[in-house]
Amino acid sequence: MSQQITTIDDQSGTSSWPSLRDTRRPVAGSLGPSGPTWLPRALSVRGLVAALGLVALILFFRKPEALLLPQLIADDAVLFRDAWTHGLGVLFEPYAGYTLVVGRLVAWLGVVSAPVAAIPAFYAIAALASMLFVCGRLMSPRVTIPHGWVAALVVPLVPHDGEVYLNLCYIQWSLVLAAFPLLAIEAPTRAREWVGDLSTLALIGLSGPFILPIAPFFVIAALRDRRSRHRLALAAVASITALVQIGSLLGTGTLTQREAAASIVSDGLAAVGTKLLAVTFLGRNIPYDLPAGATAVLGIVLGLLLVAALAGITRRGRRMLLATLLAAVAFYALSGVVRVKEDPFNLVPFGHGDRYFFVPRVLLIWMLLLALAGRWRRIAAGLLVLVVLSAATTFRTDRPRWYDWSLWSGAIERGETTSIRVAPYDWTVEIPGRAR
């Protein structure tokens, strides 16, 4: 199946990106088919609802304890403490060096709308809703990339230790994925679509530094389509939020707080190679069971196959999207190494800092989906088969130690100063008392 581009002034509600609504004939510049023709290019409303239900079901089976036995995880406790003590006063206060608006907003909403006993469940459900929102954006009929529903299913199925799933403190790691469809979306025709697009990008941009590698591509898209007010507005939002995050990172001194190890380059390469290539294509066991030399050789082979598959993408529209994804993968993977620069080799084990490689893995798989319509589609298909096998080895997450929230929720509700225990690092966090 193929597409037709309709180029009309932005004021009439369309843009020069290809539309899913017209599949009559190809036009030069179209993204064109990006996957097997026997797959439906877009889903009906019922299909979209069913796909979102499937996403929720997959997440439940991957991490059932998050919903059946909810508890605060890691920085969830700090976000709750700040919201409990200061309310919305900390909404734009940097956390870990950057602003974290969505996480702080959800933490505050839980405090003002739910009983303390239900806070962990509220946060888990909010994280699930965020994931469904991301997948819904990917499957939007306004997004001009065919088979967006396949890209959406990658999000809950990607090889991953489950760290970012259904946790409030990691909500930004999945939310950023909703920014990429905005680079290939038709201009809005309704006010709510304008509000939805701009508010989505603003919240993403103000929730972690993930907007940094994407912002330049919003600017490029606006320069290439100067008549589009929509693309200009998106570029402005992306640029402003990126500057906010840069100012936050520089102002808090986060980038220079810890000294880099002497072996940051070699250890960083080992971490990226293991987590981004070996685990993505070989699963959680093979890379660690083989001798280090054999794993390195396999990593090099996989890297060469990946380059070959992506080199087969020749259409202009797809290559632009590929450049965006490649830039983001490189930025996010290297940022993880810089983040733990005092000991980057600690990222090599499967369950250590897997959140740093969640988004790069998703984007890597999306690139392979694009390559299915390229010259070397068979290589891409073979690598995707390996991804499926790898996902099977990482599907069920390891359950962290469980702390019974009811041991402390009553005292917190009564306004008493309370020390709580938090998984998975066995932290102790003090929740200050407050007058009721």
Beta strands, then each sheet from edge to edge (+ up, - down):
strand 1: 418-422
strand 2: 427-431
sheet 1: 1+ 2-
end
